Structure formats: structure tokens, C-alpha cells
Amino acid sequence: MIPTAFEYFAPKSLDEALRLVERHGDEAKLLAGGHSLLPLMKLRLSVPRYVIDIGRIKSLRSIREDAGALVIGALTTHHDMETSELVGSRCPLLAETAAEIGDVQVRNRGTVGGSLAHGDPAADYPAAMVALDAEIVVAASSGTRRIRAEDFFVDLLTTQLRPGEIVTEVRVPASPEMSGSAYCKLHQPASGFALVGAAAQIALDSNGKLASVAIGMTGVAVRAYRARAAEAVLAGNKPSGKLLAEAAEKVADGIEPLADLHASAAYRRAVASVYARRALETAISRANERKA
């Protein structure tokens, strides 16, 4: 199938894009990399009257540091994230996560902001952003606001974005010393989406105990989430195989796992435990390497 007819705009500034979004409201859709919107339009599951292509807004494609935080523009591509020396040195978890997204063509066109705004429960970035306690910055004609990643994802394909708002950047706090991270996922064979994905960000103290632990999960439920029950088992303790196994069993506590043609709820729950443990083991190993 092909999309229905629509009017196309290509603003060159954020202000121009915001004016268009405000003017056309629910009849308009934003286009960034296009990997989410265009398939929906071809299937006529989305039939916008206006398409606002923000891909030419150069100010939204950047990676920089600001007051110790890593600041990533919304139009930064997955390839940019994967290959950036700054991301690799300041936040290796994001570089590793970006490398796991789709294929080369997807990584060359897909954007950070587009992925987050779409809110797909099987997307990769949400797990990492939640584990990193990142902030998502959104703009409207009335001003900007920051939303914690853990609060940003609400439900299936639903976020905290309000009508007239555009994701402009993501702010990631600096990683603590003696920290380690990892992203591990079970790929859906055809699409590369995460049937289950686990992001772990940990820090060790001078005694080898876990000074901080954050586990972000994707693919398991209708939205990405922090596995707080698992984190509570680990925090303040010295990691061991037994402790990691106990924590991993709790990564889906209080969660109703998704069930679809790719995996049952029981299977997702079981696999979530396996991949969370792998991510934790790898993150701890990397932290110990930095400590040495």
C-alpha cells in the first residue's frame, strides 16, 4: 500500500517547526528518521494530513558536554551514537546500545529523539536511558521542560509528550568512578527489536561492594522500566553468583509481561531474568577492570 495524500513541510529551525506543530495540531505528524512513521503511513494505520519533516534542523543533531552531563541532540543518529568518541568515553552504555539497533541502514537514518518519542516497548534506548537516569528535554512554543526517562514512558506507544511538544535533546548525568555498564538483549530475528533487553549501570566502592545499581528493562512490558526490586537486592552488597541470581529473579516483579506471536508472557519473564543477569555480570566485570 501507499500513504494517503498529505501536505509536506520541511522547517529549518526549531521555532518554525514548533509553529507548524501548534498550527496543525493532531492533523500533523513529525518525521525524523522515518522508521516508525513511514511504515505506519504505508499501511494507513496513520493518515496525517500534514507531515512536518524536522530532519533539516541542524541544531538538533549534536553531541556535547555541559556541566559534566552528556547532551545528545534529538536528531543524532544511532550511527552517530555508536561511533562518537565522546559517547564511547563518557557513556559507553549508550554506544553499546546504539550498536544493537536494527541494521546499518536503520542506524544511519534512525534518530535518538524519534525512537524515544515513539515509545515502542521493544526499542533499545529506553532501557539504557532509564538505567542512566537520563532527562528528556522537550520544547513547545510556550517553553521547555525536562522529564526523567523513568517517567517519560507511560504505556504502549505512549509517552509524557503533550500536544505541540517536540523532543529536542537528552541529558545524561556523568557516570560515577569505578562504574561499569552493559546492554544485553534477545533479538527478534526479523526486525532486530528486543524481545527482551536489559541495561545495567553499576558502581563499586573501594571495598568492592555495589555503591549504586540501576537496571533498565525493555521488551518485557508495555513500557521500559527500572527493576527496583532487583536493584534493592544488590545495593550495598558485594556481588556474588548467588546474589546476582537472586536479584535477576526479581527483574519482572510487579510487571505483567507482554505476550504475542513472538513470545509468551512466561517466556519473557524467564528470559528477562537471564539477560538481566548477563548484563549485571558484564557491568561488574567492566567496573572491576576500571578499578584495577
Secondary structure, DSSP 8 states (H G I E B T S, - for coil): ------EEE--SSHHHHHHHHHHHGGGEEEESS-TTHHHHHHTTS---SEEEE-TT-GGGS-EEEETTEEEEETT-BHHHHHH-HHHHHH-HHHHHHHHTSS-HHHHHH-BHHHHHHHT-TT-SHHHHHHHTT-EEEEEETTEEEEEEHHHHEEETTEES--TT-EEEEEEE----TTEEEEEEEEE-TTT--EEEEEEEEEEE-TTS-EEEEEEEEESSSSS-EE-HHHHHHHTTS---HHHHHHHHTTTTTT------SS--HHHHHHHHHHHHHHHHHHHHHHHHHHH-
